[in-house]
Amino acid sequence: MIVGCNIEPGSWKEFSGSPTLLRFVRRLGLDAALGMDLFCLIGIALAFSAFVSRQCRNFFVFTAMWMIYLSVFHVSFGVFLVGYMNIIIYIYKANMLN
């Protein structure tokens, strides 16, 4: 389960407590994994456009990239941490059996 995938958009107070754009993915009719893929592709497109064109190097593009980065990092860090802990537990159990 991906952290934040079952959260519906609500008030500003809820959003500020857990700032992720995945809250708005359900309104597009997408699941969390497809939403993260979409955010990554949008971030790649924005970064490439800022790299190529001077007109795209502005506050709005970099703010959008920052929001996308925080959303993907916030969710993927939770998934990474759970996977990492599972590996540590597996190694610990394997060493206890020996």
C-alpha positions as CSV (number, residue, x, y, z in Angstrom):
1,M,0.0,0.0,0.0
2,I,1.3,3.4,-0.9
3,V,1.2,6.0,1.8
4,G,-1.4,8.7,1.0
5,C,-3.2,6.9,-1.8
6,N,-6.5,6.7,0.0
7,I,-6.6,10.3,1.1
8,E,-9.3,12.5,-0.5
9,P,-8.7,16.2,-1.1
10,G,-10.0,18.2,1.9
11,S,-9.2,21.4,3.6
12,W,-6.0,23.4,3.5
13,K,-5.2,22.3,7.0
14,E,-5.1,18.6,5.9
15,F,-3.1,19.4,2.9
16,S,-0.5,21.4,4.9
17,G,-0.1,18.5,7.3
18,S,0.7,16.1,4.5
19,P,1.6,18.0,1.3
20,T,1.3,15.6,-1.6
21,L,-0.3,16.1,-5.0
22,L,-1.5,12.5,-4.8
23,R,-4.6,13.8,-3.0
24,F,-5.8,15.0,-6.4
25,V,-5.1,11.9,-8.4
26,R,-8.4,10.3,-7.5
27,R,-10.3,13.2,-9.1
28,L,-8.6,12.4,-12.4
29,G,-9.7,8.8,-12.1
30,L,-6.2,7.3,-11.7
31,D,-4.7,5.0,-9.1
32,A,-1.7,6.0,-7.0
33,A,0.9,4.2,-9.1
34,L,-0.3,5.7,-12.3
35,G,-0.5,9.1,-10.6
36,M,3.1,8.9,-9.5
37,D,4.1,7.9,-13.0
38,L,2.2,10.9,-14.4
39,F,3.9,13.2,-11.9
40,C,7.4,11.9,-12.8
41,L,6.7,12.4,-16.5
42,I,5.4,15.9,-15.9
43,G,8.5,16.6,-13.8
44,I,10.8,15.3,-16.5
45,A,9.0,17.4,-19.1
46,L,9.3,20.6,-16.9
47,A,12.9,20.0,-16.1
48,F,13.8,19.4,-19.8
49,S,11.9,22.5,-20.9
50,A,13.7,24.6,-18.2
51,F,17.0,23.1,-19.4
52,V,16.3,24.0,-23.0
53,S,14.5,27.2,-22.9
54,R,15.3,30.4,-20.9
55,Q,11.6,31.4,-20.9
56,C,10.8,28.3,-18.8
57,R,13.2,29.1,-16.1
58,N,10.8,31.0,-13.9
59,F,9.2,30.8,-10.5
60,F,6.1,28.9,-11.6
61,V,8.0,26.1,-13.4
62,F,10.4,25.6,-10.5
63,T,7.6,25.7,-7.9
64,A,5.7,23.0,-9.9
65,M,8.8,20.9,-10.1
66,W,9.4,21.3,-6.3
67,M,5.8,20.3,-5.6
68,I,6.1,17.3,-7.8
69,Y,9.4,16.3,-6.1
70,L,7.9,16.6,-2.6
71,S,4.9,14.5,-3.6
72,V,6.9,11.7,-5.1
73,F,9.5,11.8,-2.3
74,H,6.9,11.9,0.4
75,V,5.2,8.7,-0.9
76,S,8.3,6.9,-2.2
77,F,10.2,7.4,1.0
78,G,7.5,5.6,3.0
79,V,7.5,2.7,0.5
80,F,11.3,2.6,0.6
81,L,11.4,2.6,4.3
82,V,8.9,-0.3,4.6
83,G,10.9,-2.3,2.0
84,Y,14.2,-1.6,3.8
85,M,12.8,-2.7,7.1
86,N,11.5,-5.9,5.6
87,I,15.0,-6.7,4.4
88,I,16.5,-6.0,7.8
89,I,13.9,-8.2,9.5
90,Y,14.5,-11.0,7.0
91,I,18.3,-10.8,7.6
92,Y,17.7,-10.8,11.3
93,K,15.5,-13.8,11.2
94,A,17.9,-15.7,9.0
95,N,20.8,-15.0,11.4
96,M,18.6,-16.1,14.4
97,L,18.0,-19.5,12.7
98,N,21.7,-20.2,12.2
